Amino acid sequence: MGTLADSQLFWVVCFLFIAIILFISNKVRMDVVALLLITVFVTSGILTLPEAISGFSDPNVILIALLFVIGEGLVRTGIAYQVGDWLVRVAGSSETKLLVLLMLAVAGLGSVMSSTGVVAIFIPVVMSVSSRMEREPGRLMMPLAFAGLISGMMTLVATPPNLVVNSELQRYGVGQFDFFSVTPIGIVILAMGIGYMLLVRPWLVKPASQDKAKSRTRRTMRDLIHDYKLSGRARRLSIRPGSPLIGRTLDELHLRSRYSANVVGIERWRKFRRVMIGAFAATELRVHDILLVDMFDPEADVRHFCTEEQLEPMILRGEYFSEQAREVGMAEVSLVPESEYIGKTLRQMGFRTRYNLNVIGIRRNGKLIEANQIDEELKVGDMMLVIGDWRQIRQLQSNTRDFLVMNLPAEVDEVAPATSQAPHALLCLILMIFLMVTDIVPNVIAALLACLLMGKFRCIDMESAYKSIHWPTLILIVGMLPFAHALQKTGGIDLVVKGLMDAVGDMGPRVVLLSLFVLCAVIGLFISNTATAVLMAPIAIGAANQMGVSALPFAMVVAIAASAAFMTPVSSPVNTMVLGPGSYKFSDFLRIGVPFTLLVMVVSVIIIPLLFPF
């Protein structure tokens, strides 16, 4: 029997190393690796089918999914953006005040919604404020990322690792954490993080050079027109009676391929006034519609286009629709590192059909791509200039799974997003927190009730709710949970705990806490913080049981260490997202992140036993 258990443990360790290698190589998606692990554990006989798929019925997995929906509701109702606007107003021209308020706001919002989503929302805010204050964005981007990570230490529901650790405590029957159990530690670390960032910000970026002065000013649509060489491409054309365009949709007409004509907006008369309607793929054209057209090919024959389709040229004031800025917006957009669209072309994406926006320019490594852009394969770091209805740009801004809206021009200040349902969204959020704090109902029911109320008040619809859930994160958790069961079943956890006790057990529980933090930090360099929590929580609880002390401080140190992913730009998606906008190098995170991680470790080992006695 012992031989069989040893053999199974050997294979579990092998599977673990293979999974880590696949995670590091990034050649196979992490959620796919997780699903493969479920398959392997069942087919090898190490786990039964109910054990292998137990993660799908875990209440915390459902709770994490519901929290994604809550976060989307806060984005769609404009609450998150209003926080950013408030930040700009209050900070004024003080960089110190801005840094403090930025980290406080991000940590506060991140305590009830995805830290990745919060950071994605605030990146354009930081870019805009930095330009207005004539500061380098890098002086604020790393504080933004660190605040996003610290937000995971603010409440129980702030990040999946907290919920994973709490679930393991409940499974072992050794206690559980409350909604605000982690908050005192998070507040101390946040205060320390703010002080640390104020101290090291001179070292975050090199002194700005004179040739970057232009990039620090608030960019306008005219700047984007200049950067993407759009001058001379705009046309304003009216549809005459009898035109073959009448009654047909833009998707049916294929004007881009036939005439190198890209319709970016449509003026239409309604009730004696001109209104601007979106140039959507399904928009049906009518007589006397005025088309705002981007003739992106300099060789295109505009006269032939007008004659063939019976169009009448109209006067166009301003440069490339800049006079229509209240209705037609522009924004620079970049793909996030985990986007499914990397390596695909705009044609393959069906970008206009899917997002009701037109891509009118692509820049790569600072250079404009002037070839056929619609068939250009997109790469990480590419900047796309999109044009269209401001509401569609705002919707794209909320799609933080695939896109980052990097630069909104100054004209966006004149366009107010729809925020009529914001009070209802706030009410739902407050109700959820109240129910979780008072423990009237289980946390998952509190979140579910908040989601249903958000749907009732039209803060979010079913389609956007399902799209907001980051399924790869959920599948990763579901696939990694069997590892804890397999290690426990085969004696692997007992073996690691024994090794840990033999090495540092005689030195006292604080040294064990220190060792657990270091182990979590090292593992977190290679795999996600959620997977780290799944693996380390049972080891921490086992160590506490063997020492005959409370498991709560040991579990808490794992939760804090899992969120302390400050050391490299690949430790967390939050760090990866600010790498480009902040113009950082890998070494910048090492210089700033390693000392701060050590500070967090020391503070955690001191404070946690005071809050959760051994």
Secondary structure, 3 states (H helix, E strand, C coil): CHHHHHHHHHHHHHHHHHHHHHHHHCCCCHHHHHHHHHHHHHHCCCCCHHHHCHHHHCHHHHHHHHHHHHHHHHHHCCHHHHHHHHHHHHHCCCHHHHHHHHHHHHHHHHCCCCHHHHHHHHHHHHHHHHHHCCCCCHHHHHHHHHHHHHHHHCCCCCCHHHHHHHHHHHHHCCCCCCCCCCHHHHHHHHHHHHHHHHHHHHHCCCCCCHHHHHHHCCCCHHHHHHHCCCCCCEEEEEECCCCCCCCCEHHHHCHHHHHCEEEEEEEEEECCEEEEECCCCCCECCCCCEEEEEECCCCCCHHHHHHHHCEEECCCCCCCCHHHCCCEEEEEEEECCCCCCCCCCHHHHCHHHHHCCEEEEEEECCEECCCCHHHCCCCCCCEEEEEEEHHHHHHHHHCCCCEEEEECCHHHHHCCCCCCCHHHHHHHHHHHHHHHHHCCCCHHHHHHHHHHHHHHCCCCCHHHHHHHCCHHHHHHHHHHHHHHHHHHHCCHHHHHHHHHHHHHHHHCHHHHHHHHHHHHHHHCCCCCHHHHHHHHHHHHHHHHHHHCCCCHHHHHHHHHHHHCCCCCCCCCHHHHHHHCCCCCCHHHHHHHHHHHHHHHHHHHHHHHHHHCCC
